[in-house]
Amino acid sequence: MKKLYFVKMHWTWNDFVLINNDDLEKSEIILTKKLIKNMCCRHFWIWSDWVLVVSKWKKVAFKYVMYNTDGSQAEMCGNGIRCYMKYLLDKWLIWDKNIDVETDIWIYNLSIDNNTVTVDMWKPSRIKNLIYKSKNLWDRFPLKIDNDEFIFTPVSMWNPHAVIFCRDSNILCELLEKLDIHKYWKKIENHTDIFPNKTNVEFVKIKSEKEIMMRVWERWVWETLSCWTWACAAVVAWILAWKLLKDKFIKVDLPGWILEVKWSWNLSDSVIMRWDAVKVFDWYYYIY
């Protein structure tokens, strides 16, 4: 029998299992797809959305390696990278509260102050392969589902998002919390005539010039409680559409948490997000 030390964390109720690659090597454990599936299983074991592996790297101090619940490797998750930063600090692996972490997508700059992690999320862009020939990031397009019509803003935060504002649709004029919008989400996600690679979907309600509320459908998953890219995409679309609060932190109410996002409205500038990460517990995973 072998045992592997891990830490369970969450950020906005997105949960993660964090493992140090040094512990894998010392225990002579190979992180197979089967092992990852077992660790993430929501009926047994630890219960997690992803597995993160902390590794030292040549180009920068640390490499961010992330695995989906099916054992495949993922590119990046903003919620996860906050937990990653907190892990490095909690385990005294770093002293500097401002570091660069390399992912498969980019090298991200992270900073932490009083347990609040701020991340440079890089620049928003247009969705690649979108059926509409979008020339500008702020272009908005019609979307028809059955007999209902919506207006959406396509935004890429390294993954595709269709941002739909409630104020643009008579169908969505009710309270966002009570809307049965599941009947729209799945059809929008799989509207491959428009989104060849499917899309994440956000329905956004504007509460004030400083705050928005949203519900989100994650591509290939379901309605989930929170996601960093959704919040970033929604704030970018909001600023582009109504030119509000440029370069000021905007509060984003998600079903699972509240976080803050800001963007300058300059297409060459990054989106900035901040909030805290939470440790749930740590223990050993036993392999027989």
SEDOVO-641556 format. One line per 3 residues: number of its first residue (from 1); for each residue x negated, y negated, z negated of N, C-alpha, C, O. Coordinates in steps of 0.001 Angstrom, whole numbers. Atoms other than C-alpha are relative to their C-alpha. Layout:
N
NUM = X Y Z X Y Z X Y Z X Y Z | ...
//
This chain:
288
1 = -841 1200 0 0 0 0 -878 -1252 0 -1882 -1309 -710 | 697 1280 -36 -1197 -3534 831 974 -1093 -429 2191 -939 -325 | -865 1122 368 89 -6838 -442 -565 -1289 597 -1778 -1482 681
4 = 353 1247 -675 86 -10240 1239 619 -1170 -747 1836 -1233 -924 | -493 1189 701 355 -13524 -644 668 -960 993 155 -1189 2088 | -707 961 -849 2881 -16003 801 644 -1069 -869 819 -898 -2075
7 = -752 1077 650 4623 -19247 -76 1249 -258 825 1179 -401 2045 | -1275 336 -668 8284 -19898 747 270 -1486 -227 251 -1961 -1363 | -320 1428 94 9125 -23543 1516 1205 -308 880 1601 493 1727
10 = -1030 485 -923 11926 -25506 3098 -141 -1496 170 -669 -2194 -696 | -131 1437 -239 12388 -28905 4615 1337 -191 676 1585 341 1758 | -1384 205 -432 15974 -30072 5073 691 1338 257 1459 1483 1208
13 = -624 -1326 -13 17003 -26435 4480 -388 845 1211 212 1894 1447 | 681 -867 -945 14955 -25158 7392 -1053 736 -814 -1927 86 -1388 | 929 -684 904 13015 -22401 5597 -1119 711 740 -963 1162 1875
16 = 1233 -490 -611 9516 -21117 6259 -769 868 -983 -764 627 -2190 | 966 -783 751 7122 -18453 5067 -1390 -441 469 -1686 -398 1662 | 1339 453 -341 3548 -19767 4940 -1038 1001 -483 -1015 1444 -1631
19 = 1038 -988 281 565 -17436 5076 -1350 -588 406 -1479 -1206 1463 | 1353 427 -336 -3132 -18251 4971 -684 1103 802 -677 2264 393 | 665 -993 -837 -5063 -16508 7735 -1143 707 -745 -1450 1864 -457
22 = 1047 -627 816 -7873 -15868 5225 560 1172 -798 -113 2188 -967 | -634 -1087 755 -5432 -13748 3173 300 1192 903 191 2344 484 | -218 -1092 -961 -4535 -11756 6283 -1286 795 218 -1275 2026 232
25 = 1270 -667 -269 -8185 -11011 6939 -498 776 -1217 -984 1899 -1083 | 453 -676 1217 -9016 -10155 3318 805 1261 -270 269 2267 -733 | -873 -1153 245 -6037 -7807 3099 -28 994 1148 560 2073 1065
28 = 69 -833 -1203 -6831 -6356 6537 1402 320 527 1729 1459 860 | -1381 -132 -483 -3245 -6959 7605 122 -683 1354 -312 -1822 1526 | -257 557 -1327 -2277 -7502 11236 1446 -504 41 2381 231 -279
31 = -1329 605 -18 664 -9856 11687 723 406 1289 725 -339 2269 | -700 -524 -1171 2692 -7753 14132 1397 -602 110 1897 -1225 -828 | -1374 473 -196 6079 -8633 15592 954 683 -992 1865 48 -1523
34 = -855 -730 934 7670 -5940 13428 -122 -561 -1401 884 -695 -2098 | 201 565 1333 6139 -7399 10266 667 -1357 -119 1295 -1657 -1134 | -634 1323 22 7308 -10902 11161 1524 130 -70 2171 -584 -837
37 = -1452 -217 31 10854 -9654 11851 456 417 -1390 1467 -78 -1888 | -364 -471 1342 10941 -7868 8499 -76 -1122 -1034 794 -1234 -1897 | 158 1086 967 9677 -10899 6584 1101 -1044 141 1517 -1644 -849
40 = -1005 1036 -253 12254 -13198 8197 1436 499 -148 2362 -310 -192 | -1338 -585 -23 15226 -10824 7996 897 -597 -1075 515 -655 -2244 | -899 660 936 18213 -12526 6375 864 982 -801 1653 565 -1648
43 = -714 -995 784 19645 -9278 5051 -904 648 -1044 -422 1165 -2052 | 961 -592 920 16479 -8067 3327 -1211 -926 -112 -1298 -1930 595 | 1291 640 117 13062 -9298 2223 81 -1473 -336 852 -1864 -1212
46 = 202 1369 464 12153 -12974 2107 1094 -938 486 1515 -1831 -250 | -1015 870 -597 14729 -14591 4422 -636 -1328 440 -892 -2204 -386 | 660 1202 -500 13186 -17255 6647 338 -236 1458 688 691 2189
49 = -199 353 -1404 13612 -19116 9928 -1259 238 822 -1175 598 1996 | 1275 -137 -715 9909 -18941 10854 -1105 434 -951 -975 339 -2172 | 1229 -289 735 6502 -17747 9749 -1083 -945 510 -1295 -1059 1717
52 = 1087 904 -346 3647 -20274 9682 -1313 571 -523 -1393 1035 -1660 | 1319 -486 393 7 -19257 9595 -966 -1175 -62 -1120 -1918 907 | 979 1063 213 -2589 -21655 8168 -1363 514 441 -1866 1496 -105
55 = 1293 -442 -523 -5843 -21360 10120 -941 -1184 141 -527 -2275 531 | 1003 1017 -270 -9048 -23342 10213 -307 37 1497 -190 1079 2142 | 151 109 -1441 -9901 -24576 13693 -1231 -821 341 -1711 -1609 -474
58 = 1239 667 -397 -12866 -25878 15619 232 -1455 397 -544 -2334 23 | -212 1340 -537 -11344 -28930 17317 384 -994 -1099 -105 -2123 -1133 | -391 817 1139 -9691 -30299 14187 -122 879 -1241 -551 2029 -1152
61 = 188 -754 1239 -9625 -29204 10559 867 1261 -44 417 2309 -505 | -924 -1125 115 -6568 -26922 10889 816 181 1271 1083 -764 2013 | -837 -387 -1131 -4532 -25112 13510 1350 462 -533 1416 1239 -1486
64 = -1367 -340 384 -751 -24787 13206 490 1122 924 663 910 2125 | -489 -1143 -774 448 -21340 14344 1362 406 -557 1511 613 -1761 | -1383 -204 432 4172 -20620 14229 628 1151 769 428 1287 1976
67 = -664 -1149 -616 6237 -17479 14895 1503 -55 -243 1960 -385 -1337 | -1452 -103 112 9958 -17096 15595 381 1278 -742 -465 2127 -1021 | -467 -1175 743 12082 -14526 13801 -115 1299 799 -107 2385 219
70 = 165 -1212 -807 11695 -12120 16729 -1464 382 188 -1776 1350 882 | 1416 -300 -84 7914 -12206 16374 -737 -722 1103 -1965 -659 1168 | 651 762 -1072 7248 -14376 19420 -582 -1296 -563 -117 -1808 -1582
73 = 633 1219 477 5017 -17409 19054 751 -1220 510 1131 -1280 1679 | -687 1238 -346 6665 -20836 19030 -1008 -1133 137 -2143 -1030 -327 | 922 1099 -232 5168 -24156 20047 -196 -864 -1230 -1324 -1161 -1623
76 = 112 1043 1007 5992 -26470 17195 1336 -187 -700 2383 47 -96 | -1216 381 726 8530 -27453 14515 -366 -1096 -982 -1253 -913 -1815 | 301 1126 872 8530 -30801 12750 269 293 -1457 -498 -116 -2327
79 = -274 -388 1385 10174 -29403 9629 -1124 871 -537 -1565 714 -1675 | 1056 -908 418 7541 -26705 9514 -1315 -701 -237 -2050 -339 -1155 | 1298 649 138 4614 -29055 9947 -70 -816 -1288 -1160 -1046 -1812
82 = -9 666 1303 5686 -30973 6845 -310 1002 -1110 -1092 729 -2020 | 305 -1055 974 5706 -27753 4863 -1469 397 92 -2111 678 -920 | 1409 -324 -236 2312 -27012 6395 -900 -986 -744 -1855 -586 -1410
85 = 789 1045 667 935 -30324 5102 71 154 -1510 -944 37 -2197 | -149 -170 1445 2336 -29740 1631 -773 1219 -485 -1363 1187 -1564 | 752 -1202 351 807 -26251 1573 -1492 -329 -119 -2142 74 -1083
88 = 1416 358 22 -2637 -27665 2406 -353 -794 -1251 -1409 -588 -1849 | 253 816 1191 -2354 -30184 -426 162 811 -1283 -662 712 -2192 | -258 -785 1208 -872 -27786 -2988 -1119 996 -280 -1455 1256 -1435
91 = 1051 -1017 145 -3611 -25221 -2356 -1403 -606 -9 -2400 115 37 | 1282 706 70 -6363 -27858 -2495 -892 346 1192 -2114 424 1058 | 781 -272 -1205 -7428 -27034 1052 -470 -1293 661 -1393 -1288 1475
94 = 420 1310 -501 -7669 -30744 1853 47 -999 -1146 802 -833 -2104 | -21 1097 965 -8410 -33865 -143 557 -1269 628 1169 -2097 -45 | -462 1177 -713 -7613 -36445 2489 1493 106 248 1960 1146 712
97 = -1439 -20 -204 -3923 -37354 2648 392 -488 1392 1559 -785 1644 | -269 330 -1396 -4221 -38251 6321 -881 904 859 -2102 754 867 | 769 -965 -781 -5262 -35453 8677 641 222 1369 1787 -160 1603
100 = -509 -431 -1297 -4872 -34180 12234 159 1515 -24 -714 2232 -513 | -259 -1438 -95 -3330 -30746 12839 301 324 1455 1131 -327 2089 | -216 -374 -1396 -3496 -29033 16209 1107 1033 127 1135 2016 -612
103 = -1032 -961 -357 -442 -27263 17634 -216 399 1451 -1136 -98 2101 | 108 -393 -1403 65 -25586 20996 423 -1116 937 170 -1054 2140 | -478 1108 -822 1616 -28841 22200 -954 -1189 -59 -1314 -1763 969
106 = 729 1252 180 -470 -31641 20748 -731 46 -1327 -516 942 -2143 | 612 209 1308 -2688 -32793 17908 809 -1070 -711 877 -2217 -268 | -879 908 735 -386 -34377 15346 -728 -608 -1183 -1490 64 -1880
109 = 549 683 1169 -1415 -36956 12779 1022 40 -1122 2169 -370 -938 | -874 -135 1162 70 -36289 9337 -549 -814 -1153 -1761 -878 -1357 | 407 673 1226 4 -38395 6206 1048 274 -1064 2215 505 -747
112 = -923 -281 1094 1563 -37865 2787 -216 -994 -1125 -1351 -1352 -1438 | 53 936 1122 2389 -40242 -69 1153 329 -934 2318 246 -547 | -1017 -372 988 4230 -39165 -3229 955 1063 538 2172 962 383
115 = -731 -1158 -531 5341 -35924 -1526 823 -312 1246 1524 562 1755 | -685 354 -1234 6773 -37821 1450 -983 101 1163 -2000 -592 1195 | 882 -228 -1142 5225 -36621 4703 477 -838 1179 1654 -809 1537
118 = -292 784 -1198 5075 -38986 7678 -744 617 1176 -1938 904 1089 | 574 -675 -1162 4480 -37494 11118 166 -861 1245 1240 -1402 1511 | -52 617 -1321 3618 -39084 14433 504 1069 961 -208 2029 1258
121 = -642 -1030 -814 6009 -37154 16700 -289 -139 1498 279 596 2306 | 370 249 -1378 4483 -38466 19948 1138 -664 754 2172 -984 166 | -912 834 -775 6354 -40171 22763 1193 789 540 1040 1942 944
124 = -1141 -643 -669 9883 -39356 23982 -170 -81 1507 -923 -916 2007 | 126 -1 -1462 10281 -38577 27670 1285 526 627 2219 900 -83 | -1140 -558 -713 12754 -37466 30327 -71 1521 -5 -1155 2097 -89
127 = -44 -1466 -63 13867 -33842 30475 -486 470 1372 -8 1 2406 | 470 -560 -1260 11973 -31900 33101 1065 905 617 1792 1597 -96 | -904 -870 -758 14027 -30136 35781 1477 -329 -203 2336 455 200
130 = -1399 411 121 17216 -32012 34846 582 -180 1400 -60 -753 2280 | -588 18 -1331 19607 -31714 37772 216 -1430 500 103 -1703 1695 | -130 1402 -379 20269 -35469 37705 -1384 -592 221 -2313 -305 -534
133 = 1288 620 -287 17461 -37491 39226 -159 -1247 -864 -8 -2378 -402 | 144 1092 953 16850 -39583 36147 -1285 -778 261 -2371 -201 298 | 1169 850 -229 14525 -42510 36815 -490 -647 -1289 -1678 -928 -1446
136 = 343 692 1235 14621 -44080 33376 418 829 -1201 1382 1590 -1128 | -321 -740 1202 14648 -42653 29878 1382 -366 -530 2048 459 -1155 | -1277 460 536 17737 -44711 29060 1192 326 906 2317 -51 578
139 = -1116 -381 -873 19837 -43325 31955 971 919 -735 557 1785 -1507 | -1049 -816 606 23154 -41786 30860 849 607 1110 1023 3 2168 | -660 -739 -1066 25193 -39235 32788 1304 636 -488 1459 925 -1675
142 = -1264 -668 357 28699 -37715 32875 -197 1504 -133 -1059 2104 509 | 45 -1443 225 29275 -34194 31673 1432 480 -210 2108 19 -1130 | -1369 -490 111 32543 -32310 32188 9 1431 -485 -626 2303 107
145 = -175 -1337 559 33458 -29301 30050 1491 305 5 2264 -344 -700 | -1422 -284 -205 36774 -27724 31055 674 -1272 498 325 -1785 1561 | -680 1227 -422 39098 -30737 31210 -466 -1224 -772 114 -2302 -641
148 = 489 1094 837 37104 -32894 28802 -1288 -577 589 -2134 152 1108 | 1172 670 -544 34516 -35459 29845 -797 -679 -1108 -235 -1230 -2054 | 906 627 960 31495 -36714 27917 -1029 -824 769 -1209 -665 1976
151 = 1162 718 -511 28644 -39129 28469 -1181 421 -862 -1111 352 -2089 | 1144 -438 802 25226 -37831 27445 -1268 -719 434 -1410 -1141 1582 | 1336 531 -259 21706 -39207 27187 -992 1148 -85 -1109 1764 -1144
154 = 999 -1068 59 18990 -36676 28123 -1326 -536 -545 -1885 -1495 -13 | 1270 402 608 15904 -36984 25907 -823 1250 -263 -304 2254 -751 | 904 -1101 332 12898 -34698 25635 -931 -425 -1121 -1608 -1449 -1030
157 = 1001 149 1055 10939 -34465 22388 -856 1267 24 -1041 1935 -994 | 693 -1256 -307 8877 -31632 23910 983 1156 106 580 2280 404 | -1075 -949 -276 12201 -29778 24057 1226 -816 404 1319 -1983 25
160 = -1091 795 -582 15461 -30823 25797 1143 -264 -981 1487 580 -1808 | -1128 387 856 18309 -32672 24079 1037 -747 828 703 -1607 1643 | -1114 747 -570 21723 -33821 25251 684 -727 -1153 1364 -107 -1970
163 = -527 801 1108 22750 -36659 22928 1321 -617 425 1380 -1345 1416 | -1351 483 -313 26481 -37470 22919 504 -828 -1166 571 -340 -2295 | -504 879 1050 27845 -40435 20969 1520 71 -56 2203 19 966
166 = -1455 -123 185 31327 -40121 19508 745 -1204 558 1868 -1068 1045 | -678 1218 -463 32149 -43695 20464 219 4 1511 998 -799 2024 | -148 -80 -1451 31837 -42717 24143 1098 964 435 1315 1153 1632
169 = -982 -1023 -372 34612 -40118 23990 1247 -108 -864 1163 -178 -2090 | -1261 1 742 38274 -40238 23036 199 1304 -760 886 1334 -1780 | -150 -1312 625 38027 -36553 22145 -679 26 -1365 -242 737 -2270
172 = 826 -58 1203 35462 -37239 19437 250 -1161 -952 -605 -1478 -1779 | -247 1179 820 37111 -40211 17770 398 358 -1437 489 -524 -2292 | -337 -415 1364 38082 -38148 14702 -1252 14 -864 -2339 -349 -415
175 = 1144 -144 888 35857 -37564 11705 -914 1100 536 -465 2208 827 | 949 -949 -563 32728 -35831 12928 -83 1277 -832 -266 2366 -288 | 115 -1152 889 32663 -33535 9900 1099 1033 244 889 2224 14
178 = -1149 -899 -156 36077 -32047 10763 209 477 1436 1089 1296 1700 | -188 -349 -1401 35681 -31723 14504 -331 1464 275 -1320 1998 -225 | 302 -1356 -453 35889 -28274 16031 -766 -127 1314 -216 96 2393
181 = 771 239 -1207 33081 -29000 18443 -796 1220 440 -1558 1147 1404 | 662 -1225 -436 31789 -25437 18625 448 407 1402 -314 996 2169 | -511 -401 -1315 34000 -24956 21656 -695 -751 1135 -686 -296 2279
184 = 729 755 -1011 31975 -27612 23487 -1485 374 26 -2077 487 1100 | 1456 -157 107 28446 -26892 22251 -543 1139 844 -1472 956 1630 | 527 -1165 -710 27964 -23412 23635 79 -198 1513 -823 199 2251
187 = -175 226 -1434 29291 -24445 27023 -990 -1046 510 -1488 -943 1631 | 972 1013 -418 27045 -27513 27118 -1403 603 36 -2154 393 989 | 1319 -639 57 23977 -25522 26051 -257 848 1247 -1351 820 1811
190 = 144 -930 -1114 24582 -23002 28831 421 -577 1349 618 154 2320 | -348 662 -1255 25485 -25565 31475 -1271 -97 842 -1828 -1180 1024 | 1294 -61 -673 22472 -24455 33500 -5 -689 1364 -1070 -898 1945
193 = -32 801 -1222 23672 -26300 36602 -634 -1373 -242 -1211 -1978 662 | 584 1284 380 22577 -29435 34725 -1317 198 -734 -2299 -492 -459 | 1181 -272 817 20060 -28009 32229 -543 1391 348 -123 2375 -262
196 = 490 -1316 -425 18118 -25197 33951 -582 832 -1136 -501 2060 -1108 | 588 -715 1134 16361 -24308 30682 880 -80 -1251 389 50 -2373 | -945 226 1098 19484 -24827 28535 -391 -1280 -757 -1359 -1949 -394
199 = 295 1231 721 19546 -27668 26017 503 68 -1437 1461 782 -1736 | -556 276 1315 19952 -28623 22378 1083 -1063 178 1011 -1880 1096 | -1130 931 -138 23158 -30604 21823 195 -745 -1320 200 -144 -2394
202 = -257 821 1188 23771 -33484 19417 1247 -849 192 1366 -1559 1190 | -1129 927 59 27072 -35194 18608 -296 -990 -1116 -522 -597 -2260 | 488 1028 922 26291 -38500 16907 1084 -1034 -272 1725 -1550 644
205 = -930 1049 424 28489 -40865 14937 -810 -1136 -608 -1677 -899 -1450 | 702 1161 525 27252 -44392 14221 735 -522 -1231 1885 -952 -1137 | -601 456 1251 27931 -45331 10596 -240 -1489 -224 641 -2191 -719
208 = 346 1422 100 26167 -48724 10632 -1217 -225 877 -1704 710 1511 | 1187 261 -815 23273 -50421 12369 -1262 620 -598 -2308 655 50 | 1152 -597 660 20959 -48714 9869 156 1497 -246 -731 2124 -825
211 = -242 -1399 355 22488 -45233 9707 868 693 1044 1839 122 1541 | -820 -826 -870 23814 -42480 11944 241 1353 -652 -522 1789 -1514 | -329 -1349 462 25454 -39125 11254 30 905 1219 451 484 2296
214 = 3 -887 -1158 25036 -36088 13468 216 1451 -397 -89 1873 -1512 | -58 -1455 92 25851 -32432 13946 -712 548 1224 -661 -32 2309 | 923 -451 -1034 23550 -30302 16006 162 1488 298 460 2302 -576
217 = -19 -1382 -474 23523 -27122 18041 -1384 297 556 -1843 -356 1493 | 1349 -333 -424 20130 -25501 18434 40 1026 1124 708 2056 1036 | 87 -889 -1151 19357 -23898 21749 -417 1409 -427 -1389 1588 -1161
220 = 235 -1417 289 19458 -20077 21505 359 401 -1434 196 1563 -1807 | -303 -334 1398 20596 -20267 17886 1481 -205 -263 2285 654 99 | -1368 291 408 23830 -21861 16604 -18 -1387 -603 -1011 -2104 -478
223 = 51 1261 737 24848 -24901 14609 -915 192 -1202 -725 1118 -1990 | 927 -93 1119 22025 -25481 12147 33 -1288 -801 560 -2305 -349 | -159 1093 950 21643 -27804 9196 -880 -1204 303 -529 -2333 -39
226 = 873 1138 -270 18753 -29913 10407 -1083 373 991 -1404 1546 1184 | 1153 -195 -879 15961 -30374 12902 -616 -1357 283 90 -2329 552 | 700 1261 -225 13324 -33049 13348 185 -527 1409 401 -1726 1585
229 = -91 489 -1376 13520 -33199 17154 1388 -533 305 1533 -1496 1059 | -1365 504 -204 17294 -33620 17085 121 -1427 -514 634 -2311 174 | -87 1332 609 17021 -36586 14743 -767 -1026 828 -286 -2137 1050
232 = 798 909 -826 14265 -38144 16853 715 -320 1305 789 -1482 1703 | -691 204 -1275 16196 -37648 20099 1217 -904 -181 1475 -1773 652 | -1196 807 248 19355 -39158 18590 -353 -1463 -238 308 -2355 294
235 = 408 1375 277 17569 -42245 17288 -529 -669 1263 -224 -1834 1519 | 505 547 -1265 15752 -42744 20602 1166 -378 914 1183 -1473 1475 | -1155 270 -865 19044 -42494 22532 800 -1186 -507 1285 -1994 284
238 = -757 1100 605 20741 -44889 20105 -688 -1337 261 -42 -2307 659 | 746 1240 -226 18004 -47515 20368 42 -387 1476 186 -1565 1803 | -39 294 -1432 17960 -47221 24165 1351 -535 450 1432 -1425 1297
241 = -1355 380 -430 21737 -47575 24457 434 -1349 -547 1059 -2139 160 | -516 1209 641 22353 -50401 21989 -1080 -953 -504 -770 -1984 -1101 | 1115 901 291 18904 -51914 21430 -2 -451 -1462 -226 -1624 -1759
244 = -116 340 1416 19269 -51766 17652 -1223 442 -800 -1826 1477 -519 | 1021 -353 988 16677 -51771 14869 -1241 645 605 -1619 1758 242 | 1254 -484 -563 13576 -51340 16937 -1095 -63 -1061 -1238 -1066 -1759
247 = 1143 -92 912 10573 -50236 14851 406 -152 -1468 -380 -632 -2286 | -473 -35 1388 12669 -49946 11668 490 1413 -297 1069 2066 572 | -458 -1340 345 13388 -46721 9812 1522 41 -55 2157 -765 -734
250 = -1442 -202 -54 16925 -45520 10543 335 1277 -744 -312 2306 -545 | -412 -1173 769 18668 -43130 8181 834 926 885 1768 487 1556 | -715 -1003 -797 19868 -39926 9853 625 1014 -955 -82 1747 -1647
253 = -728 -952 852 22557 -37926 8015 234 1289 767 996 1317 1734 | -203 -1331 -557 22343 -34246 8908 775 832 -1009 784 490 -2191 | -748 -822 958 24515 -31516 7360 -853 515 -1152 -345 744 -2250
256 = 851 -577 1037 21510 -30239 5418 -864 -985 -742 -1436 -630 -1773 | 957 912 633 19566 -33372 4525 190 -1397 558 970 -1607 1487 | 74 1351 -548 18961 -37075 5055 -1474 -308 236 -2308 -79 -639
259 = 1382 347 -303 15791 -38244 6764 -50 -1346 706 988 -1954 968 | 168 1321 -595 14367 -41377 8374 -888 89 1241 -1892 800 1266 | 713 3 -1281 13174 -42037 11920 -105 -1437 494 818 -2234 329
262 = 114 1318 -635 11809 -45109 13662 -717 116 1340 -1512 1026 1572 | 635 69 -1317 10767 -46016 17188 14 -1451 456 937 -2198 134 | 180 1414 -360 9571 -49281 18755 796 -436 1217 913 -1632 1482
265 = -660 265 -1282 11591 -49003 22020 -1020 -178 1119 -643 -433 2263 | 1049 38 -1004 8244 -49090 23829 -295 1429 444 -635 2273 -385 | 125 -1367 -492 7950 -46015 26048 -1391 592 -209 -1569 1805 -106
268 = 1353 -498 241 4235 -45760 25309 -266 258 -1479 -1357 694 -1847 | 164 -184 1447 4805 -45586 21525 647 1291 -480 1601 1790 116 | -512 -1238 584 5426 -42534 19382 1238 -245 -850 1495 -1361 -1302
271 = -1093 -7 980 8511 -41706 17347 -608 420 -1336 -1420 1343 -1392 | 541 -275 1335 7757 -41688 13608 1124 528 -884 2222 -28 -903 | -988 -570 909 9590 -39512 11084 -613 211 -1376 -1806 489 -1499
274 = 503 -235 1348 9312 -39204 7309 1078 619 -889 2267 350 -717 | -776 -535 1115 10750 -37241 4377 -866 988 -763 -2069 1069 -514 | 807 -840 874 9658 -34665 1823 172 1479 324 1122 1874 999
277 = -63 -1455 -120 8963 -30923 1777 145 590 -1403 -271 -19 -2389 | -314 -593 1294 10017 -28550 -996 -502 1435 -60 -220 2234 833 | 408 -1381 224 8365 -25408 -2331 1137 743 -691 1723 231 -1645
280 = -1064 -817 592 10878 -22651 -3141 -603 987 -996 -222 994 -2167 | 695 -924 885 8645 -19907 -4569 -1201 591 726 -1337 432 1939 | 1080 -761 -620 5503 -17880 -3956 -62 1384 -650 304 1550 -1813
283 = 56 -1366 510 4921 -14152 -4359 -845 840 950 -1583 302 1774 | 740 -906 -866 3446 -11093 -2661 987 850 807 1992 1340 291 | -781 -883 -857 4888 -9207 283 -736 1341 73 -1904 1393 458
286 = 628 -1302 68 4210 -5489 -82 224 786 1283 1349 883 1772 | -34 -775 -1236 3411 -3378 2969 -367 1436 -303 -1468 1717 -776 | 226 -1401 343 3735 365 2595 -472 801 1210 -711 2003 1100
//
